[in-house]
Amino acid sequence: MSIAFFYVQIQISEKDSKSKISINESEKAMITALKDIGINVDKDLSVNDLSSNFQKHVLGKPDINVSKDYVLTVHNTNTLFKVFTSLESIGISNSRILKVESSKIIEYRNEVKVRAIQAAKEKASMLATAINQTIGRAIFIQENNQWQTSSRASNTMFENSISEDSSEQNIDYEKITIDYSILARFELK
């Protein structure tokens, strides 16, 4: 069974907070909320970026804006729903799904490569038959390293599921798509 991994970006910023709660207080509240829903913050939460911006306003009063970005790894859709609702409940609303990956991505990539070379052989055989020949052994196989993996979680689907009163939330996300290009040359007989 394939397991999906959701990577969630969470940003805490002092400027976004109307009551000027310090970034440390927001961070502590976030960590507590994540632990309360069963997240192992030592393993699944990491700091991605820390920035500070000094701005001087027209009236001469300086303002320092501090923000901290985190990446949280979530292992299932029910926990993903709990993460977003818990963050929202403590006033952290600047979060989004960065990407979705599968635990079997290497297996899927290898399967697609095999299918690509099989398709190349079938196409070569069909074309050789058109000129009354057959194909022999492969004399050249090259994997083009321009493979693409794309996956995106559907924020619209997530937003729709937040408004439902259900203990089991089902969040839809797009399927992972893997494309490979193989160049193969076969002997003609």
Number of C-alpha atoms within 10 A of each C-alpha: 5 9 12 17 18 23 22 21 20 24 21 24 23 19 16 17 14 7 8 10 13 14 18 12 11 18 17 11 16 22 17 14 19 21 13 13 12 11 20 15 15 9 9 13 20 14 13 13 11 13 10 11 9 10 12 10 9 7 6 8 8 11 12 11 15 17 16 18 18 19 21 26 22 22 19 13 19 14 17 23 20 19 23 22 16 19 19 14 11 12 15 21 16 15 18 15 20 15 15 21 19 17 13 12 16 10 10 15 18 12 12 16 18 14 14 19 19 14 13 19 19 13 12 20 17 15 14 17 12 10 8 9 13 16 18 14 11 12 9 10 13 11 14 10 9 10 14 13 13 14 17 15 19 13 14 11 13 19 13 10 17 15 8 10 8 9 9 11 17 14 20 14 16 11 13 16 11 16 13 19 17 19 12 17 16 18 13 13 10
